[in-house]
Amino acid sequence: MKDFSDFDVVVIGAGAAGLSATSEIIQKKKSVICIEATNTIGGRCYTDNSIFSLPCDLGAHWLHSFSGNQIAEYGKKQKEDFRIYKINEKFLVYDGIKQVNGNNLFKIIDKLKSLKAKYSNTLLYKKCIDVPFSELIPNEIKQNEWYHTAHQAIGACLEGVDFDNFTTADAYLNFKNTGVGDGFVKEGYGTLLAHYRKNLPVRLNTIVSEIDWSGPFLKIKTNSGTIKSKACIITVSTGVLNSGLINFKPLLPPEKYEAFAGVNLGSYNHIILQFKEDFYKYFNIQKDEYFFSKINSLSSFPRGFFGTLKLHNSNLSYLDVGGKFALELEKEGLKASVDFAINTLKSSFGNIVDKYLIKSHATLWGKNKFFSGAYSSAQPGKAHLRNNLKSSIADKIFFAGEAISKNYGTVHGADMSGKECALMVIETSKL
């Protein structure tokens, strides 16, 4: 690796966008280094193999837009290393201790999906309706006994925010599907991403404290020294940018800080439980079976989880929490998250759950200062601010990442954003 000194481009952050940008700049024969604050690459897409002695995605694990996902397509060609498949949806629905067919739940889910599609459809609406989605939901839906369960699954656990902090204008203005369906990779999405972007020059444990763009060259101050470069690509989350962890000298234009605050990160965490195989056999639970436990909540937001049982046909189950409830659990800590998940399962399966439990873990993405949350969501009234995220500063400072992608909130979207930004840097900075 080149000495820690001068480069044409410095890429800040070794998530999907940073790795993609670094790869593209190398292909253009320019000098580049990617610096990463943590001790791993992948950012919010990371597979751990130590906790359960099995591949376990602590962050992203859905291969969204499966038919057009370029990372999934890469993995499919690596047949000896990866088992990639489209999800065949199966559902297990409980109302307390009673298993039900789920028809009443799915009716509410379908109605909510239709409303989201309706207000996100540019063919139906010639103007942007940028208000909290909760204001667009009829009371007859909100008062349904399965509303909170549906809200958790396709609101908090999909968007990372509850419906009162979600706007369909975000999709109307900023999102464009590149494929259909969802998929999984048994070896872990983080493992796949690392393989996809292997052998790149990444300097780990390198924390940026200041970017001085006052002169003809950038001076990027880190805990390992100062790097001088002609340009930099910043791929850290909007949560990090809004936190002030990186100081800019001079300050960036006001519209940048407005965008960092307005397109902030939602809350979404995995509560991961490892069971003995007999647990799945006893309840006849199938591979990748979606689990719903009816949420009876008196609050305006749901307190529950959306589960995927027997993930990848392993003995791991992911019980996901999002929105305000995820924030509540984060404040209480890992044990509170695990206890909640186990007690909820007991409400359906009984105390026999304890007999089969081997190990547990919960993620706390909002507490990690190098991420500050899960993935981006524009606040109601702020969807237009994603455009402010994209603009460069003095043809020297550029931004990339999932929050800037037309497939925001996804790994493959971040990957595309990194490539597009790198090409822009090469063109506008005249390297």
C-alpha positions in Angstrom: 0.0 0.0 0.0 1.2 3.5 -0.8 2.6 5.6 2.1 0.1 7.5 4.2 0.7 10.8 2.4 -0.7 12.3 -0.8 -3.4 10.8 -3.1 -5.5 11.9 -6.0 -8.6 10.8 -4.0 -9.3 9.8 -0.5 -12.5 7.8 0.1 -13.9 8.1 3.6 -15.8 5.0 4.7 -15.4 1.3 3.6 -19.0 0.4 3.3 -20.6 -0.6 0.0 -20.3 2.9 -1.5 -16.8 3.5 -0.4 -15.6 0.2 -1.7 -17.3 0.7 -5.0 -15.9 4.2 -5.4 -12.4 3.0 -4.5 -12.6 0.2 -7.1 -13.8 2.5 -9.8 -11.0 5.1 -9.2 -8.4 2.3 -9.3 -9.8 1.2 -12.7 -9.3 4.8 -13.9 -5.6 4.6 -12.9 -5.7 7.3 -10.2 -4.1 7.0 -6.8 -6.6 6.4 -4.1 -6.9 5.2 -0.5 -10.1 4.2 1.4 -10.0 5.0 5.1 -12.3 3.3 7.6 -13.0 4.2 11.2 -13.8 0.7 12.4 -11.8 -2.5 12.2 -13.8 -4.1 9.4 -15.0 -3.4 5.9 -18.6 -3.4 4.8 -20.0 -0.7 7.1 -23.7 -1.6 7.8 -23.3 -4.8 5.7 -21.2 -7.1 7.9 -21.3 -10.8 8.6 -20.1 -12.1 11.9 -19.0 -15.8 12.2 -17.9 -15.8 15.8 -21.0 -15.2 17.9 -22.9 -18.3 16.9 -20.1 -20.1 14.9 -22.4 -19.5 11.9 -22.6 -16.7 9.4 -24.7 -14.0 11.0 -25.5 -10.7 9.3 -25.4 -8.0 11.9 -26.7 -5.4 9.5 -28.1 -5.8 6.0 -29.1 -9.3 5.0 -31.9 -8.8 2.4 -30.8 -8.8 -1.2 -33.4 -6.3 -2.3 -34.4 -5.8 -6.0 -33.2 -9.3 -6.4 -33.7 -9.6 -10.2 -31.6 -6.5 -10.8 -29.2 -6.6 -7.8 -25.6 -6.5 -9.3 -24.1 -7.9 -6.1 -26.4 -10.8 -6.1 -25.6 -11.4 -9.8 -21.9 -11.5 -8.9 -22.5 -14.0 -6.2 -24.5 -16.3 -8.4 -21.4 -16.7 -10.6 -19.3 -17.7 -7.6 -21.1 -21.1 -7.2 -18.3 -22.7 -5.1 -18.4 -19.9 -2.5 -22.0 -18.7 -2.3 -25.5 -20.1 -2.2 -27.9 -17.3 -3.3 -31.6 -17.8 -3.7 -34.8 -15.9 -4.1 -37.0 -15.9 -1.0 -40.1 -18.2 -1.2 -42.4 -16.4 1.3 -44.0 -18.6 4.0 -46.0 -17.2 6.9 -46.6 -18.2 10.5 -49.2 -16.0 12.3 -50.1 -16.2 16.0 -52.8 -14.4 18.0 -51.5 -15.0 21.5 -51.1 -18.8 21.9 -53.4 -19.5 19.0 -52.1 -20.0 15.5 -54.3 -18.4 12.9 -54.4 -18.3 9.1 -53.4 -14.6 9.0 -56.0 -13.5 6.5 -57.1 -10.6 8.7 -53.5 -9.4 9.1 -52.7 -9.7 5.4 -55.8 -7.7 4.4 -54.5 -4.8 6.5 -51.0 -5.2 5.1 -52.4 -5.1 1.6 -54.4 -2.0 2.3 -51.4 -0.2 3.7 -49.2 -1.3 0.8 -51.9 0.0 -1.6 -51.9 3.4 0.1 -48.2 3.6 0.0 -48.1 2.8 -3.7 -51.0 5.2 -4.4 -49.2 8.2 -2.8 -45.8 7.2 -4.3 -47.2 6.9 -7.8 -46.0 9.8 -10.0 -48.6 8.8 -12.7 -51.5 9.4 -10.3 -50.1 12.5 -8.5 -48.6 15.5 -10.3 -47.5 17.0 -7.1 -45.6 15.7 -4.1 -47.6 15.0 -0.9 -44.9 15.3 1.7 -46.8 14.7 4.9 -46.6 12.0 7.6 -48.0 8.8 6.1 -50.1 8.3 9.3 -52.2 11.3 8.2 -53.2 9.4 5.0 -54.3 6.2 6.7 -58.1 6.0 7.2 -59.3 5.5 10.8 -61.0 2.2 9.9 -57.6 0.8 9.2 -55.9 2.3 12.3 -58.7 0.9 14.5 -58.3 -2.6 13.2 -57.0 -5.1 15.7 -54.1 -6.2 13.4 -53.0 -2.6 12.5 -50.1 -2.4 14.9 -48.8 -5.8 13.7 -48.9 -4.6 10.1 -47.5 -1.3 11.0 -44.5 -3.0 12.6 -43.8 -5.2 9.6 -44.1 -2.8 6.7 -43.5 0.5 8.6 -41.0 0.4 11.4 -39.2 -2.8 10.2 -39.2 -1.7 6.6 -38.6 2.0 6.7 -36.8 2.2 10.0 -39.4 4.7 11.2 -43.0 4.6 12.3 -45.7 5.9 10.0 -45.9 9.3 11.8 -42.3 9.9 10.8 -42.5 8.4 7.3 -43.4 10.2 4.0 -44.3 8.5 0.8 -42.8 11.6 -0.9 -39.4 10.1 -0.3 -40.3 7.3 -2.8 -42.2 9.7 -5.1 -39.2 12.0 -5.5 -36.2 9.8 -4.8 -36.7 6.0 -5.3 -36.6 3.9 -8.4 -36.8 0.2 -8.4 -34.0 -1.7 -10.3 -35.5 -5.2 -9.9 -38.1 -7.2 -8.2 -38.2 -9.6 -5.3 -35.9 -10.3 -2.4 -33.2 -12.9 -1.9 -30.8 -14.3 0.7 -27.2 -15.5 0.7 -26.5 -18.3 3.1 -22.9 -17.3 3.7 -24.0 -13.7 4.7 -24.5 -10.5 2.7 -21.4 -9.0 4.4 -19.3 -12.0 3.3 -20.6 -11.6 -0.2 -19.8 -7.8 -0.3 -16.3 -8.4 1.0 -15.7 -11.0 -1.7 -17.1 -8.7 -4.4 -14.7 -5.9 -3.3 -11.7 -7.9 -2.2 -8.1 -6.7 -2.5 -8.8 -3.0 -2.3 -6.5 -0.6 -0.4 -8.4 0.1 2.8 -6.8 1.6 5.9 -8.8 0.4 9.0 -9.1 2.1 12.4 -8.5 5.4 10.7 -10.8 8.1 12.1 -11.3 11.4 10.3 -11.7 14.4 12.6 -11.4 17.3 10.2 -11.5 18.1 6.5 -9.8 21.4 5.7 -10.9 22.5 2.2 -9.7 26.1 2.5 -6.7 25.7 0.2 -6.1 24.3 -3.3 -5.7 20.8 -1.8 -7.7 19.0 0.9 -6.1 18.3 4.2 -7.8 15.4 5.9 -6.9 15.0 9.5 -7.1 11.5 11.1 -5.9 9.8 14.2 -3.0 8.4 12.1 -1.9 11.7 10.5 -3.0 14.1 7.8 -3.5 13.1 4.2 -3.4 15.6 1.4 -5.5 15.0 -1.7 -7.1 16.6 -4.7 -10.5 15.3 -3.9 -12.4 13.2 -1.4 -15.5 11.1 -1.4 -17.4 11.0 1.8 -19.6 7.8 2.2 -20.3 7.9 6.0 -24.0 7.9 7.1 -26.1 11.1 7.4 -26.3 10.3 11.1 -22.5 10.6 11.4 -22.5 13.8 9.3 -25.2 15.3 11.4 -23.4 14.4 14.6 -20.5 16.7 13.9 -18.0 13.8 14.3 -16.2 15.2 11.2 -15.4 18.9 11.4 -15.3 20.9 8.1 -13.0 23.9 7.8 -14.6 26.2 6.7 -18.1 25.0 7.4 -20.1 23.5 4.5 -23.0 25.5 3.0 -26.1 25.6 5.3 -28.2 23.5 2.9 -25.8 20.6 3.5 -26.4 20.6 7.3 -30.1 21.0 6.7 -30.0 17.8 4.5 -27.9 15.9 7.1 -30.6 16.6 9.7 -33.6 16.2 7.4 -32.6 12.9 5.9 -31.6 11.1 9.0 -31.2 7.5 10.0 -34.0 5.2 11.0 -33.8 2.7 13.8 -33.7 -1.0 13.0 -32.1 -3.8 14.9 -31.8 -7.6 14.8 -32.5 -9.7 17.9 -30.9 -13.0 17.0 -31.8 -16.3 18.7 -30.1 -19.6 18.2 -32.3 -22.6 19.0 -31.7 -26.4 19.0 -33.0 -28.0 15.9 -35.7 -29.8 17.9 -37.4 -26.4 18.5 -38.1 -26.0 14.8 -39.2 -29.6 14.4 -41.5 -29.4 17.4 -43.4 -26.5 16.0 -43.0 -27.6 12.3 -41.2 -24.3 11.4 -39.9 -24.2 7.9 -36.8 -22.5 6.3 -37.1 -18.7 6.2 -40.6 -18.7 7.6 -41.9 -15.2 8.4 -43.4 -15.0 11.9 -46.0 -12.6 13.2 -47.1 -12.4 16.8 -50.1 -10.1 17.2 -49.2 -6.8 18.7 -51.7 -5.4 21.2 -50.4 -1.9 21.8 -52.1 1.1 23.5 -49.4 3.5 22.2 -49.4 5.3 18.8 -46.6 3.1 17.6 -46.2 -0.7 17.7 -44.1 -2.5 20.3 -43.3 -5.8 18.7 -41.1 -7.5 16.1 -41.2 -9.0 12.6 -39.5 -12.4 12.6 -37.7 -14.6 10.1 -37.4 -18.1 11.6 -34.9 -20.8 10.7 -33.0 -18.3 8.5 -31.1 -20.0 5.6 -32.3 -23.4 7.1 -29.8 -22.8 9.9 -30.8 -22.8 13.6 -30.8 -19.0 13.8 -33.9 -16.8 13.9 -34.0 -13.0 13.3 -36.6 -11.0 15.3 -36.4 -7.5 14.0 -37.5 -4.3 15.7 -37.7 -0.8 14.2 -38.8 2.7 14.7 -39.5 4.2 18.1 -39.7 0.8 19.8 -36.2 -0.1 18.5 -34.9 3.2 20.1 -36.6 2.3 23.4 -34.9 -1.1 23.4 -31.6 0.4 22.5 -31.7 2.7 25.5 -32.4 -0.3 27.8 -29.6 -2.3 26.3 -28.9 -5.7 24.8 -30.4 -7.8 27.6 -33.7 -5.9 27.4 -33.9 -6.6 23.7 -33.3 -10.3 24.1 -35.7 -10.6 27.0 -38.4 -8.9 25.1 -38.0 -11.3 22.1 -37.9 -14.4 24.2 -41.0 -13.3 26.2 -42.9 -12.5 23.1 -42.1 -16.0 21.7 -43.2 -17.5 24.9 -46.6 -15.8 24.5 -47.1 -17.9 21.4 -45.1 -21.0 22.0 -45.0 -21.3 25.7 -42.2 -21.6 28.3 -40.8 -24.5 26.3 -38.9 -21.8 24.4 -36.3 -21.7 27.3 -35.6 -25.4 26.9 -34.5 -25.0 23.3 -32.6 -21.7 23.4 -28.8 -22.0 22.9 -27.6 -18.4 22.6 -28.8 -14.9 21.8 -27.5 -11.5 20.6 -29.0 -8.1 19.7 -27.6 -5.3 17.5 -27.5 -1.7 18.7 -26.8 0.3 15.5 -27.9 3.6 17.0 -25.4 3.4 19.8 -22.5 3.0 17.4 -21.1 6.5 16.9 -19.6 5.5 13.5 -23.1 4.7 12.1 -25.7 6.3 14.4 -28.6 4.2 13.1 -29.6 1.8 10.4 -30.5 3.5 7.0 -31.8 6.8 5.8 -35.3 8.0 5.9 -36.4 11.5 5.0 -38.6 13.2 7.6 -42.0 14.4 6.5 -41.6 17.7 4.7 -37.9 17.0 4.0 -37.9 14.5 1.1 -36.6 17.1 -1.3 -33.5 17.5 0.7 -31.9 14.3 -0.7 -30.9 16.4 -3.7 -28.9 18.6 -1.3 -26.9 15.5 -0.2 -25.8 14.9 -3.8 -24.1 18.2 -4.6 -20.4 18.5 -4.4 -18.4 21.2 -2.7 -15.8 23.2 -4.7 -15.2 20.2 -7.0 -13.2 18.7 -4.1 -15.7 17.2 -1.7 -18.1 14.6 -3.0 -20.8 12.5 -1.3 -22.0 9.0 -1.9 -23.9 6.3 0.0 -27.3 4.7 0.4 -28.9 7.9 1.3 -27.9 9.4 -2.0 -28.9 6.4 -4.2 -32.1 6.0 -6.1 -32.3 2.7 -4.3 -31.7 4.3 -0.9 -31.7 2.0 2.2 -30.0 -0.8 0.2 -26.5 -2.2 -0.2 -26.7 -2.5 -4.0 -28.0 1.1 -4.1 -25.0 2.3 -2.1 -22.7 0.3 -4.4 -24.2 2.1 -7.4 -23.9 5.4 -5.7 -20.2 4.9 -5.1 -19.5 4.1 -8.7 -21.5 7.1 -10.0 -19.7 9.4 -7.6 -16.3 8.1 -8.6 -17.0 8.8 -12.2 -18.2 12.3 -11.3 -14.9 13.0 -9.4 -12.8 11.9 -12.3 -14.8 14.1 -14.7 -15.2 17.3 -12.6 -11.9 17.3 -10.6 -9.8 16.8 -13.8 -7.5 14.3 -12.0 
